[in-house]
């Protein structure tokens, strides 16, 4: 873990980190995948593709 990630984790535990703010690319990508899973418009489909690529590249 980087020093920045350690500080963010401590700040989250203390409740001083902005609520709802995420840094983890895996969590963000998974949230985007769930949000855009039923995308109809092409713009939303592209965002879904990007989220899938991000999760498949970053998360194991």
Secondary structure, 3 states (H helix, E strand, C coil): CCHHHHHHHHHHHHCCCCCCCCCCHHHHHHHHHHHCCCCCCHHHHHHHHHHHHHHHHHCC
